[in-house]
Each structure stands twice: as C-alpha cells, then as structure tokens.
Amino acid sequence: MAGARSLSDSQLVARCRDGDAEAWNEVVERFSRYVYAITQRGFQLSGADAEDVFQEVFARTYERLGDLRDDAALRPWLAQTTRRLSIDSLRRGGREQATESLPEPVDDAWIARLDEALSVHQAMDELPDQCQDVLDRFFCRDESYRVIGADLEIPAGTIASRISRCLARMREMLGKETGAEPVR
C-alpha cells in the first residue's frame, strides 16, 4: 500500500471498514510491537501466552472494528483489549502458579509512555533516511559526533546541526499528530 505509513489511524480504520486488506495488514504491522510490549513487558507473559493474546487481540479487532466509536481511538482501544486479554491469560495461568508471582497490573501512565514511544517510532519511520540514520546513531547507539562524522564522512560539527534539524522536523510531525503546537 503506497504511503500507508503516512496514513493516520483513522484513515486506516476507514479503509479497513471498506474491506482494504492492505490497510488491515498495515494496522497489524503498525501495532504489533505495541501489543507485544504490553503483553511481554507490561504483563510479563511468556512468549506462547503473548502470542495467544496477540492473535486474539487482532482477531477481535478485525471482528469488532465496526464497534469503534472514534476511528482515531484505535490505539487506546487496542491497549484496553490487550490489557483485558493479558489479565485473562494471567488468571488462567494463575491457577497453575502462586498468585504472588503475578506481575503488578499495567497502569495508564505506563500505557501513556508506551503510546509516546510508539508515536516517536512512527515519526522516525517517516523521516528521510539521513535523519533516521543520524538520530539512530546518536540516540539509540550512543555514538559521538566524532564517530558519526567519521562514518558519514562529514565534519563532526555538522552532526550537531543535522541532529537539531532532524529533531525539529520530528517535533513538527509529532505536533501535527497530536494537534498540539510544535515545541520550539
């Protein structure tokens, strides 16, 4: 699907309702990490249990997409569905293990941080390749300006300005996504 990554959640939902299989594939791709993060990091489900919850979340989403009242609310709807199914999985598993070993429930603040991380990840995917590369090297790989500059064959001083421009672009994209004014 050309440009599917640039479609909003509500546009994807609308296309899914129209029977667009490629839009559905994009929904699953866009939110698979999110669902897995909730199941594995948030609820500490085993790989097999997380996979079961993952399958059930997307099966229910596919079946009940028409019940979504606000197409833009897909992410919170998926989070709530994942949360409920993860708790059900823990309860089923709790019959076999001591209840003291069950993790603390995932709270709204944790989900909000996960939402924010997903938004940043999606915005990063929409940046030009040179921005993705320099931001990944600096923030994810913790490389210095000198190392990045040497690898890219540009002066280290240029790296700081490139990072600044790329971050400004990302802030602008994130501001448009949330409807908020970009932070300067």
Backbone as CSV, one residue per row, in Angstrom:
resi,resn,N_x,N_y,N_z,CA_x,CA_y,CA_z,C_x,C_y,C_z
1,MET,0.855,-1.171,0.000,0.000,0.000,0.000,0.899,1.232,0.000
2,ALA,0.875,1.978,-1.049,1.745,3.140,-1.189,1.377,4.191,-0.156
3,GLY,2.376,4.616,0.611,2.177,5.670,1.580,1.359,5.283,2.795
4,ALA,1.191,3.984,3.043,0.365,3.539,4.168,0.909,4.036,5.495
5,ARG,2.224,4.170,5.585,2.807,4.630,6.842,2.425,6.063,7.143
6,SER,2.087,6.820,6.105,1.732,8.217,6.335,0.246,8.389,6.632
7,LEU,-0.538,7.319,6.535,-1.962,7.417,6.838,-2.170,7.476,8.347
8,SER,-3.144,8.250,8.754,-3.483,8.314,10.175,-4.187,7.018,10.565
9,ASP,-4.289,6.801,11.863,-5.008,5.624,12.347,-6.448,5.628,11.854
10,SER,-7.094,6.788,11.898,-8.499,6.860,11.478,-8.650,6.566,9.981
11,GLN,-7.679,6.998,9.169,-7.736,6.687,7.742,-7.578,5.185,7.509
12,LEU,-6.695,4.556,8.278,-6.519,3.102,8.158,-7.792,2.364,8.562
13,VAL,-8.403,2.799,9.669,-9.639,2.161,10.123,-10.715,2.284,9.052
14,ALA,-10.851,3.470,8.461,-11.858,3.670,7.409,-11.608,2.730,6.233
15,ARG,-10.351,2.586,5.848,-10.027,1.683,4.743,-10.283,0.223,5.115
16,CYS,-10.010,-0.120,6.350,-10.287,-1.495,6.809,-11.779,-1.779,6.740
17,ARG,-12.570,-0.823,7.163,-14.032,-0.997,7.111,-14.524,-1.163,5.679
18,ASP,-13.783,-0.581,4.734,-14.137,-0.716,3.320,-13.612,-2.018,2.714
19,GLY,-12.985,-2.849,3.558,-12.507,-4.147,3.089,-11.115,-4.134,2.486
20,ASP,-10.339,-3.100,2.723,-8.987,-2.993,2.171,-8.028,-3.877,2.974
21,ALA,-7.636,-5.008,2.391,-6.753,-5.970,3.072,-5.378,-5.369,3.349
22,GLU,-4.889,-4.526,2.460,-3.576,-3.910,2.678,-3.611,-2.963,3.877
23,ALA,-4.731,-2.280,4.054,-4.873,-1.391,5.217,-4.880,-2.220,6.499
24,TRP,-5.554,-3.367,6.468,-5.566,-4.238,7.645,-4.146,-4.719,7.952
25,ASN,-3.401,-5.106,6.936,-2.010,-5.531,7.141,-1.183,-4.412,7.768
26,GLU,-1.427,-3.183,7.352,-0.710,-2.044,7.924,-1.094,-1.834,9.389
27,VAL,-2.366,-2.028,9.730,-2.790,-1.909,11.129,-2.030,-2.924,11.983
28,VAL,-1.980,-4.160,11.530,-1.284,-5.204,12.291,0.202,-4.871,12.392
29,GLU,0.806,-4.443,11.292,2.232,-4.105,11.321,2.497,-2.912,12.239
30,ARG,1.669,-1.897,12.145,1.864,-0.676,12.924,1.753,-0.928,14.427
31,PHE,0.854,-1.829,14.826,0.583,-2.007,16.243,1.090,-3.320,16.840
32,SER,1.763,-4.137,16.073,2.223,-5.422,16.605,3.226,-5.236,17.743
33,ARG,4.185,-4.346,17.577,5.154,-4.087,18.656,4.472,-3.568,19.909
34,TYR,3.490,-2.732,19.710,2.730,-2.141,20.808,2.036,-3.232,21.628
35,VAL,1.326,-4.104,20.935,0.608,-5.187,21.612,1.597,-6.111,22.322
36,TYR,2.681,-6.472,21.639,3.679,-7.328,22.275,4.320,-6.647,23.489
37,ALA,4.564,-5.352,23.410,5.157,-4.644,24.550,4.238,-4.715,25.763
38,ILE,2.954,-4.550,25.544,2.006,-4.620,26.661,1.998,-6.033,27.250
39,THR,1.957,-7.045,26.380,1.866,-8.419,26.883,3.154,-8.884,27.550
40,GLN,4.286,-8.578,26.937,5.545,-9.121,27.449,6.214,-8.228,28.485
41,ARG,6.298,-6.947,28.221,6.945,-6.050,29.195,5.995,-5.667,30.309
42,GLY,4.770,-5.344,29.931,3.811,-4.888,30.920,3.272,-6.003,31.793
43,PHE,2.872,-7.111,31.183,2.261,-8.201,31.935,3.181,-9.411,32.103
44,GLN,4.345,-9.342,31.494,5.362,-10.394,31.612,4.829,-11.773,31.234
45,LEU,4.023,-11.811,30.166,3.526,-13.094,29.687,4.654,-13.849,28.998
46,SER,4.578,-15.155,29.038,5.556,-15.975,28.314,5.370,-15.746,26.820
47,GLY,6.332,-16.162,26.041,6.240,-15.999,24.586,4.991,-16.625,24.003
48,ALA,4.667,-17.835,24.448,3.484,-18.532,23.927,2.197,-17.818,24.337
49,ASP,2.123,-17.394,25.602,0.924,-16.681,26.059,0.788,-15.328,25.369
50,ALA,1.911,-14.633,25.186,1.889,-13.342,24.485,1.409,-13.531,23.051
51,GLU,1.852,-14.594,22.411,1.424,-14.889,21.028,-0.081,-15.172,20.985
52,ASP,-0.572,-15.927,21.964,-2.012,-16.209,22.020,-2.814,-14.919,22.190
53,VAL,-2.361,-14.058,23.095,-3.052,-12.789,23.319,-2.982,-11.931,22.055
54,PHE,-1.809,-11.879,21.422,-1.630,-11.123,20.188,-2.665,-11.564,19.144
55,GLN,-2.755,-12.868,18.932,-3.699,-13.391,17.934,-5.134,-13.018,18.290
56,GLU,-5.481,-13.152,19.558,-6.843,-12.851,19.996,-7.146,-11.355,19.876
57,VAL,-6.180,-10.500,20.212,-6.382,-9.050,20.103,-6.724,-8.676,18.662
58,PHE,-5.935,-9.167,17.723,-6.177,-8.767,16.340,-7.386,-9.471,15.729
59,ALA,-7.699,-10.666,16.195,-8.924,-11.330,15.726,-10.146,-10.542,16.193
60,ARG,-10.156,-10.159,17.464,-11.284,-9.371,17.992,-11.359,-8.000,17.330
61,THR,-10.214,-7.396,17.112,-10.191,-6.081,16.468,-10.791,-6.177,15.070
62,TYR,-10.394,-7.193,14.341,-10.908,-7.384,12.982,-12.422,-7.586,13.003
63,GLU,-12.881,-8.421,13.937,-14.311,-8.726,14.021,-15.138,-7.535,14.502
64,ARG,-14.563,-6.711,15.370,-15.341,-5.660,16.041,-14.943,-4.249,15.636
65,LEU,-14.257,-4.111,14.544,-13.819,-2.782,14.112,-15.000,-1.836,13.935
66,GLY,-16.145,-2.378,13.562,-17.350,-1.566,13.413,-17.859,-0.992,14.725
67,ASP,-17.442,-1.576,15.864,-17.876,-1.095,17.173,-17.071,0.104,17.661
68,LEU,-15.966,0.393,16.999,-15.107,1.505,17.408,-15.853,2.814,17.159
69,ARG,-16.081,3.576,18.233,-16.869,4.815,18.130,-16.096,5.958,17.493
70,ASP,-14.779,5.988,17.713,-13.940,7.051,17.169,-12.765,6.385,16.456
71,ASP,-12.714,6.515,15.139,-11.670,5.848,14.368,-10.267,6.240,14.806
72,ALA,-10.114,7.446,15.332,-8.796,7.907,15.783,-8.386,7.258,17.103
73,ALA,-9.322,6.570,17.762,-9.053,5.960,19.072,-8.630,4.495,18.953
74,LEU,-8.100,4.108,17.820,-7.702,2.714,17.622,-6.644,2.282,18.633
75,ARG,-5.619,3.099,18.831,-4.534,2.720,19.746,-5.035,2.471,21.169
76,PRO,-5.806,3.399,21.782,-6.296,3.115,23.128,-7.228,1.899,23.181
77,TRP,-7.977,1.690,22.127,-8.873,0.535,22.060,-8.048,-0.750,22.047
78,LEU,-6.989,-0.768,21.253,-6.098,-1.933,21.226,-5.438,-2.140,22.590
79,ALA,-5.032,-1.052,23.228,-4.394,-1.162,24.549,-5.352,-1.772,25.560
80,GLN,-6.588,-1.318,25.566,-7.573,-1.843,26.513,-7.876,-3.308,26.235
81,THR,-8.026,-3.660,24.976,-8.273,-5.057,24.601,-7.096,-5.932,25.009
82,THR,-5.883,-5.460,24.748,-4.680,-6.214,25.104,-4.583,-6.372,26.615
83,ARG,-4.883,-5.312,27.331,-4.837,-5.357,28.794,-5.808,-6.406,29.336
84,ARG,-7.058,-6.360,28.851,-8.069,-7.310,29.327,-7.681,-8.750,29.020
85,LEU,-7.217,-8.995,27.796,-6.863,-10.358,27.411,-5.606,-10.838,28.137
86,SER,-4.683,-9.934,28.433,-3.485,-10.307,29.189,-3.857,-10.701,30.619
87,ILE,-4.762,-9.944,31.207,-5.227,-10.274,32.564,-5.931,-11.629,32.559
88,ASP,-6.755,-11.864,31.542,-7.416,-13.175,31.431,-6.386,-14.287,31.321
89,SER,-5.343,-14.058,30.552,-4.286,-15.056,30.395,-3.582,-15.318,31.723
90,LEU,-3.309,-14.251,32.473,-2.679,-14.413,33.787,-3.582,-15.179,34.749
91,ARG,-4.857,-14.889,34.690,-5.801,-15.594,35.578,-5.836,-17.081,35.243
92,ARG,-5.861,-17.400,33.949,-5.834,-18.817,33.552,-4.549,-19.466,34.038
93,GLY,-3.427,-18.758,33.840,-2.137,-19.279,34.270,-1.990,-19.271,35.770
94,GLY,-2.702,-18.365,36.452,-2.633,-18.240,37.901,-3.154,-19.468,38.615
95,ARG,-3.993,-20.231,37.924,-4.486,-21.468,38.521,-3.351,-22.471,38.685
96,GLU,-2.318,-22.292,37.857,-1.201,-23.233,37.867,-0.011,-22.712,38.667
97,GLN,0.011,-21.423,39.017,1.138,-20.862,39.749,0.646,-20.047,40.940
98,ALA,1.535,-19.772,41.844,1.177,-18.992,43.026,0.829,-17.568,42.618
99,THR,-0.174,-16.991,43.258,-0.605,-15.643,42.889,0.432,-14.586,43.231
100,GLU,1.372,-14.863,44.157,2.404,-13.877,44.492,3.323,-13.604,43.307
101,SER,3.410,-14.539,42.380,4.341,-14.365,41.267,3.734,-13.591,40.100
102,LEU,2.472,-13.204,40.209,1.844,-12.439,39.137,2.359,-11.001,39.165
103,PRO,2.631,-10.399,37.991,3.130,-9.022,37.963,2.037,-8.023,38.352
104,GLU,2.488,-6.833,38.724,1.556,-5.743,39.020,0.790,-5.395,37.739
105,PRO,-0.471,-4.994,37.874,-1.222,-4.609,36.683,-0.598,-3.396,35.991
106,VAL,-0.746,-3.340,34.700,-0.229,-2.225,33.913,-1.162,-1.032,34.132
107,ASP,-0.580,0.123,34.480,-1.412,1.300,34.730,-1.445,2.219,33.514
108,ASP,-2.302,3.227,33.593,-2.482,4.158,32.478,-1.211,4.949,32.170
109,ALA,-0.430,5.275,33.202,0.811,6.025,32.972,1.798,5.199,32.149
110,TRP,1.867,3.903,32.425,2.767,3.026,31.656,2.309,2.963,30.201
111,ILE,1.006,2.818,29.990,0.450,2.788,28.624,0.715,4.118,27.928
112,ALA,0.594,5.236,28.644,0.851,6.552,28.049,2.303,6.663,27.587
113,ARG,3.243,6.153,28.397,4.658,6.179,27.993,4.871,5.295,26.764
114,LEU,4.199,4.163,26.728,4.298,3.272,25.575,3.698,3.942,24.335
115,ASP,2.566,4.628,24.503,1.951,5.373,23.395,2.921,6.414,22.840
116,GLU,3.568,7.127,23.747,4.520,8.159,23.339,5.686,7.539,22.564
117,ALA,6.199,6.425,23.053,7.304,5.747,22.367,6.878,5.283,20.979
118,LEU,5.651,4.781,20.857,5.150,4.346,19.551,5.022,5.533,18.601
119,SER,4.543,6.666,19.098,4.423,7.863,18.262,5.787,8.317,17.755
120,VAL,6.777,8.303,18.638,8.135,8.692,18.235,8.672,7.715,17.202
121,HIS,8.447,6.434,17.417,8.922,5.414,16.471,8.273,5.607,15.103
122,GLN,6.970,5.860,15.082,6.272,6.073,13.811,6.766,7.340,13.119
123,ALA,6.995,8.410,13.881,7.511,9.644,13.290,8.912,9.412,12.736
124,MET,9.712,8.657,13.452,11.077,8.350,12.997,11.031,7.625,11.656
125,ASP,10.078,6.695,11.496,9.949,5.953,10.238,9.593,6.856,9.061
126,GLU,8.977,7.991,9.344,8.559,8.901,8.282,9.626,9.929,7.922
127,LEU,10.676,10.010,8.718,11.766,10.951,8.431,12.587,10.460,7.243
128,PRO,13.275,11.380,6.558,14.186,10.960,5.494,15.278,10.035,6.056
129,ASP,15.824,9.188,5.199,16.821,8.204,5.619,18.000,8.833,6.351
130,GLN,18.482,9.990,5.877,19.649,10.597,6.535,19.310,11.030,7.961
131,CYS,18.081,11.475,8.194,17.666,11.827,9.556,17.534,10.577,10.412
132,GLN,16.913,9.549,9.860,16.780,8.304,10.615,18.150,7.802,11.042
133,ASP,19.096,7.832,10.115,20.430,7.307,10.388,21.132,8.099,11.489
134,VAL,21.156,9.417,11.369,21.894,10.219,12.338,21.231,10.173,13.719
135,LEU,19.895,10.187,13.773,19.212,10.119,15.067,19.390,8.746,15.714
136,ASP,19.323,7.706,14.905,19.539,6.353,15.431,20.949,6.214,15.997
137,ARG,21.920,6.709,15.248,23.318,6.610,15.705,23.533,7.380,17.006
138,PHE,22.975,8.578,17.088,23.218,9.425,18.257,22.417,8.972,19.480
139,PHE,21.115,8.740,19.299,20.266,8.452,20.450,20.180,6.960,20.791
140,CYS,20.165,6.100,19.807,19.996,4.670,20.083,21.328,3.948,20.276
141,ARG,22.271,4.263,19.419,23.573,3.591,19.517,24.566,4.356,20.374
142,ASP,24.189,5.567,20.802,25.013,6.393,21.682,26.395,6.691,21.082
143,GLU,26.412,6.944,19.767,27.675,7.288,19.103,27.940,8.782,19.249
144,SER,29.199,9.149,19.323,29.581,10.555,19.459,29.508,11.259,18.106
145,TYR,29.524,12.601,18.140,29.551,13.383,16.908,30.757,12.975,16.059
146,ARG,31.891,12.784,16.722,33.125,12.433,16.017,32.970,11.110,15.279
147,VAL,32.413,10.086,15.936,32.235,8.765,15.322,31.241,8.845,14.165
148,ILE,30.138,9.528,14.385,29.126,9.656,13.326,29.718,10.398,12.129
149,GLY,30.389,11.511,12.401,31.004,12.296,11.329,32.016,11.485,10.539
150,ALA,32.848,10.711,11.231,33.852,9.887,10.543,33.173,8.846,9.657
151,ASP,32.137,8.187,10.171,31.436,7.157,9.387,30.708,7.740,8.174
152,LEU,30.136,8.935,8.354,29.376,9.553,7.257,30.241,10.464,6.383
153,GLU,31.504,10.617,6.780,32.461,11.448,6.049,32.001,12.896,5.943
154,ILE,31.546,13.419,7.078,31.182,14.833,7.167,31.777,15.363,8.466
155,PRO,32.024,16.669,8.547,32.622,17.221,9.766,31.738,16.959,10.991
156,ALA,32.394,16.665,12.114,31.664,16.384,13.353,30.773,17.550,13.750
157,GLY,31.202,18.782,13.482,30.403,19.962,13.805,29.091,20.000,13.036
158,THR,29.065,19.404,11.869,27.852,19.368,11.059,26.817,18.414,11.669
159,ILE,27.293,17.441,12.410,26.387,16.451,13.003,25.410,17.122,13.959
160,ALA,25.899,18.045,14.798,25.027,18.726,15.759,23.900,19.469,15.043
161,SER,24.225,20.184,13.969,23.179,20.933,13.268,22.216,19.981,12.549
162,ARG,22.726,18.875,12.046,21.858,17.899,11.371,20.900,17.277,12.393
163,ILE,21.414,16.927,13.554,20.556,16.364,14.605,19.485,17.373,14.987
164,SER,19.877,18.621,15.140,18.935,19.669,15.509,17.826,19.817,14.461
165,ARG,18.200,19.849,13.181,17.199,19.971,12.102,16.272,18.759,12.070
166,CYS,16.842,17.576,12.249,16.033,16.356,12.215,15.068,16.297,13.397
167,LEU,15.533,16.712,14.565,14.653,16.736,15.735,13.529,17.757,15.557
168,ALA,13.855,18.900,14.964,12.825,19.915,14.707,11.763,19.359,13.763
169,ARG,12.212,18.640,12.765,11.280,18.027,11.815,10.391,17.005,12.526
170,MET,11.001,16.200,13.404,10.240,15.197,14.135,9.244,15.861,15.080
171,ARG,9.663,16.932,15.780,8.748,17.647,16.682,7.549,18.185,15.897
172,GLU,7.822,18.695,14.711,6.741,19.216,13.869,5.771,18.089,13.509
173,MET,6.314,16.940,13.140,5.463,15.796,12.790,4.638,15.337,13.989
174,LEU,5.263,15.268,15.144,4.554,14.840,16.352,3.502,15.864,16.758
175,GLY,3.773,17.144,16.552,2.795,18.184,16.846,1.576,18.066,15.967
176,LYS,1.778,17.725,14.686,0.650,17.547,13.769,-0.174,16.332,14.169
177,GLU,0.499,15.276,14.623,-0.196,14.055,15.008,-1.110,14.290,16.198
178,THR,-0.640,15.061,17.172,-1.410,15.287,18.388,-2.320,16.502,18.299
179,GLY,-2.096,17.328,17.272,-2.872,18.559,17.154,-2.320,19.674,18.025
180,ALA,-1.192,19.408,18.678,-0.579,20.415,19.550,0.366,21.292,18.751
181,GLU,0.652,22.438,19.291,1.641,23.315,18.668,3.021,22.688,18.829
182,PRO,3.866,22.740,17.794,5.206,22.197,17.928,5.990,22.947,19.003
183,VAL,6.770,22.212,19.769,7.605,22.790,20.822,8.841,23.368,20.171
184,ARG,9.217,24.569,20.561,10.425,25.202,19.979,11.402,25.540,21.029
